[in-house]
Amino acid sequence: MCTIRRITGEGVELVELAALDSALAGNGIIWIDLVGRDGQNESVLRQLGLSDLEVEDLLETAVHPKAEIGRGHLVTVVHGLDLDYAQEQAEFEIETIELDGVLGPNWVVTHADRALEVIRAAARMVEDDPSVIPTPCALLHLVLDTIVDEYEPFLEQFIPQRIDAIEDALFGDRLSTAVRREIYLRRRDVIRLQRVTIPQAEAMRELVRLTQSTTFACDDAALFRDIADRLDRVASLTTTLRAELDSAFDHYFSAVATNQNEVMRILTMVSTILLPLTVVAGIYGMNFTYMPELDERWAYPAVMGVNATIVVVGLLFFRARGWIGRRRSMDVHRGPLEIPVLGQVLRLPTLGARAVGAVGRRAIRLAPWRAARYHHVERR
C-alpha cells in the first residue's frame, strides 16, 4: 500500500501515484508512506533514485538500526513499538517493529511491514498544523520523535509500576508463581527495548553527522541531535530497569528458598518432638512376656506424663532458640549519627549512614573535598 501526501503551508492533500513525478517537481514536501512489500512499493523507491540494493535493504525486515548516505538521499532504519501487537496479546507484551526512513531533497519515505500507530499519529499532527513541517528534515524528525514518545511512557510509567507491584508481591505473605512470570515478561520487554535503543542512539548520532556533511546539508540537523540525546536517556533507563528486574528475579528465588527453609524447619520441629514419643511407643509396643510396669496402676499415667514432658521440653527448647513464638526484634538506634569531617559534624540518620557504609567513608578518605557536598552540616 502506498499513501502519498503533499504538505504545504496551506494544508495537506493526498496525491495519486500516477501524479508522483509532477508532485515531486512542484512545491511542498512529499511524504510517501509505504506499507508492506510489493512490486508497487519497489517501483516507487526506484522512481525516487534508490538503487536495487537500497530497495532490497529497505524492504527487508529485521535490519539493525543504522543511518547511511546514498546518492542524494539519507537512509535510516529505526525500530518503534508495535502497539497493535501488544494489545492483541492475552498478557501485555512489548514488541518492536522496523520502520525505515529515506530523506530526499523535498521528499520523505517511510516504510513498515504494516500500518503503525506512530505513522497515524504523525499524520494527524501534520494535518492539524502543517506549519510544523517546514522542511523534509522536520518531517523525518517528527516521525522519529513520535517513536521516542512511544518509548517513554512504557519505561517511565508502565514498567516501573509493574516493578513496584512485583516488589510488593515479593515482600507479601504469599508468593505466587505468577510473580515469576510477571518478572520474566517485563524483563523480556526491557531487553527488547534495550536491544534496539542502544544501537538506535548511535544511528541517530551518525544521522546528525551525515546531515551536517557537505554532501547532504540539512539546516535542521540539531533536531536529530535532540533525538539522539533522548535515545541515550531511554537506553540508560532500560539498563537501570533491567538491573532492577534482575534483582527482583534474585530476590524471588531467595524468597522461594526462604519459604522452603521455613517449611523444612517446621517439619524438623515436628519430627524432633515426635521422635522420642515414637521411641517410647515402640518400647511399650513390643510383645515381651515379662514387662513389670505393665501391671502397675501408675504405668499409663507415667508414660503419658513422660510424653507430655518430652513435648513441653521440646517446645520450650525451640522457643528459646527463636524458632517459634514471638521473635526478638533487632534493637536499632534511630537517632542521628554524628560524623566528624574536616572540623565539621555531619548529622545523618543512623540507618541512612550505615546504608552508605564503607563506601562513603572510603570516598571521604580518598577525596575529603567531597564532604562539602553533604547538606545539613553543623559545626561543633
N, C-alpha and C positions, 0 to 999 in steps of 0.2 A: 504494500500500500504506500502511496506517495501523496503527501499533502504539501502544497506549495503556498506560502503566504508572502505577500508583498507588503512591507512595513514602511509607511511614510509618516510624515508629521500629521497628516490628515486622518490616518486610521490604518486599519489592516484589511486587506482584501485577499480572497483566495484566487489563485491563478491556475488555469488549466495547464496540464503537462505540455500540450501542443504549443502553448504560448510562452514556454520557458525561455527560449532564446530571446524573444523580444523583451521579456521582463528583465533579463539579465543586462540587456543593452540600455534599459531605461533607468529612471531614477528610483530611489528607495533601496531598502535592504531585502534581499530574497532569502526566506527561510524555507529550506527543503527538509521536510521530516519524512524519513523512510522507516517503514516497519516491516520486518521480515526479510527474507531473501528470495528474490525472484528476478526474472530477466529484465523487468521494467526498472527495478532499482539499479541493476548493474548498468543499464544503458544510460540512466540519468547521471551516475557517477562518471562514466566515461565521457559523457557530454560536457561535464564540467572540467575535463582535462586530467582526471586521475588515471594513472597507469593501471595495467591489468593486475600487477602485484599489489598496488594500494587498494584496488577494488576488492580483491580476494581477501586481503588482510582486514578490511573494514567489515565485510560481510561474514567473516569467520567469528565464531564465538570463543569465549574463554581466552581472550588475549590479555596479556599482562598490561597494567596501566602504563601509558607511555605518552610522550609528545615528541613529534618529529616534523621536519620541514620537507615539503615537496616542491614541485615546480609551480611557484606562485600561490601556494596554499600551505596551511599548517594542519597537521593531523594529530588529534588527541584521543586517547582511549581511557575512559574512566569507568567506575562501577557505582551504580546507585542502588537504593533499596527497592526490592520488588514487593511493594505493599499489597498488591493483589494476591500474590502467592502466600504471603504471611497470613492474610485474613482467611484464606481458604483452608488453612490447616486447623485440625481439631485443637492442637496446642500451639499457641502463637510462637512461630519461629521466624527469625530474620533470615532472609535470603537476598543475595545481591545479584544484579543483572548488569551486563555490559552495556555501556552507552558510548557510541562513537561520535566524534565531532570533527568536522572539517571546516576550517576558516579560510574564506577566499577574500578577494578584493572588495566585493559588495554582496557576498552571499555566505550563508552558513548552512551546513548539512548536519543533521542529527540522525542517527540510526540506532535502532534497538530491535531485538528479536520480536518483541510485542509492544503494544501501546503501554506507555508508562505514565504514572500519575505525575511524575516530575515534568514531563513534556506538557501535559494538560495544564498543570499549574502555571508553568512559564508562559504558555499561550494565553491563558486568561489574564495574566499580568500585562502582557503586551497589548492585548485588546482593550484592557481598561485604560491604559495610559501609554500610547505608542511613543511618547516623547522620551521615555526612559531608555529607548534603544536608538541612540544617535548614530552608532557605528556597528559594524558586524562584530567587532571585539566585545562591545557591550552586550550584544545578544548572546554570544557564546558564554560570556561571564554570567549572565542571568541564568542560563541553563546549569552551569557548573555550581553557581551559588545556591541554586534551589536543591541540588543534590546534597550539598553540605547541610542545608537547612533540614533535610530529612534525617541526617545522621544525629544531629544534636539532641532532639527530644528523646531518642532511644538511649543515648549514652548519658544524658543528664537527668532524665526522669524515669524512664521505664526500667532500665537495668538497675540503677541504684535503689529504686523502690522494691524491686524483686529481691535484691541483696538484703535489704532491711527485713523483708518478710522471711527470708531464709535464715537470717541470724536470729530472729525471734523464735522460729521453729527449732533451731539448734539448741537454744537455751530453755526450751519448754520442757514440760514433764514427759511428754510422749514424742518419740522420734519416729516419723513415718518414712517409708521408702520413697514417698512422693517428694520429700525434700531432696533426696539424692538425684532424682530425675530432674527436678527443677534446677539444681545446681549444674547438672550436665547440659541441659538445654541452654541456659543463659551463658554458660562458659563457651559453648559452641557458637552462640550468636556473637560473642565478643571476639572470638578467634576469627570468625569470618570477616568481621569489620576490620580487625587488625591486619588481616592478610591483604586487604585492598587499600586501606587508608595510608599505611606507611609508604608503599611504592607510589600511591597516588599523589602524596605530598611532594615526593621527589619529581614526579612528572609535571606537577604544576610549576615547580621551580625551573624546570627545563623549558616549560612553555613561556615563562617570564623572560628567560634568556633569549629564546627564539623570537619573541615578539619585539624585543629591543634590538635585534640584529639589523644590519643594513640591508640584508636580503629581503626581510619581510618586516618593515617597520609598522608599529601599531602605537597610536597615541595613548591607548587605554591599557598599556602593559601593567601599570600599577594595580589594576583591578585583579589580575591573576595572582599578583603577589599577596593580596589580601586573602585569596582562596588558599594559597599555599600555607599561609600562617594559620588559618582556621583548620586546615587539614592536619598540620603539626599538632595543634591542640587536641583534635579528635584522636590522633594516633596516641598522644600521651594519655588521654582518657581511657582508651582501650587497654593500654598497658597497665594502668592502675586498677581498672575493673577486673582484668584477668588475674592480677595478683590477689585481689580480694576474693575472687571466686575460687582460686587455688587454695587460699587459706580456709575458705568455707568447706571445701572438699576435705582437707586435712582434719578440720575440726569435726566434720561429720563422722569420719571413720574413728576419730578419737572418742567421740561420744558413743558410738556403737560399741567400741571396745570397753568403755567405762560401764555401759549398761550390762554387757556380758559379764564383766567382773563383779558387778552388783549381784547378778543372778547367781554366779558361782559362789559368792560369799554367803548368800542366803542358804544355798544348798549345802555348803560346808558347815554352817552353824547347825542346820537340821541334822546332818549326818553325825556331827560331833556329839550332839546331845543324844541321838537315838542309838549310837553305837554301844555305849555302856549298858543301856536298857536291853539291847539285843543280847549282850553277853549274859546279863542276869537271867533273862528269859530262856536263853539256851541252856544255862546250867540247870535250872529247875525244870526244864522240859525233858531232860534225859531220864530214861526209864530204868534207873537203878533200883534194885530191890531194897537197899538199906540207905535211906536219907532221913536221919533222925528228926530234923526240924520240920519235916512234912507233917508229922503227927502232933506238933505243938500248936496251941491255940493262937500264940502270938506270931506264928510264922508268916501268915498272909499280911497282917498289918506291918510287920517288919520289912518285908520285901517291898511293899508299896511305899513305905517311908524312905527306904534306900533309893527307890526310883525317883521319888519326889525330890529328895536331896540332890541327886545327880542332876535333875533338870534345873533346880534353883541355882546350884553352884555353876552350872554351865551358862545360864542366863546372866548371872552376876559377873562371871568372867568376861563374857562378850560385851556387857555394858561397860565394864571397866576399861576394856580395850577400845571403846567408842564405836563398836560395830552396830549396836542397837541403842535405842533411846535417843535422847537429845545429845547432839554432838556439841563439843566445846567450840565456841566461835573464837576466831583469831582476835586477839586484843590488838587493835591497830590504833595508834595515836594519830588523831586527825588534826592536831594543832599545827600552827605554822612552823616551818622549819627555817632556821636562820643559818645562812651560809656566808661566812666572811670572804669577800673577794676584793682585793686591792683597797683595803681600808674601808670597804662598804659592806653592808649586810643585805643579802638577798632574802626577802621573806617570801617563801613558796609553800604551798600546801604539801604536807608530808608525802601523800600518795603521788602527787604530780612530780615532786622532786625525785622520788625513788623511780618513777617511770623513766625519767631521763637517765638516771643512774650513772654508771661509769662513763658513758659516752659524753655526758655533759661535763663531768669533772675532767675527763681527758681533753676535751675541747678547750676548757679554760686553762689547763696547764700548757697546752701547745700554743694557744693564741689567747693570752689574757685580755687583749682588747675586745674580744667577743663578748666579754661580760657586760660591756656597755650596752649591748642590745637588750638586756633584761630590763623590764619595767618595774615599777613599784619598788624602787631602791631606797633604802633608808640608811643614813649614816649612823654610826654608833654614837 
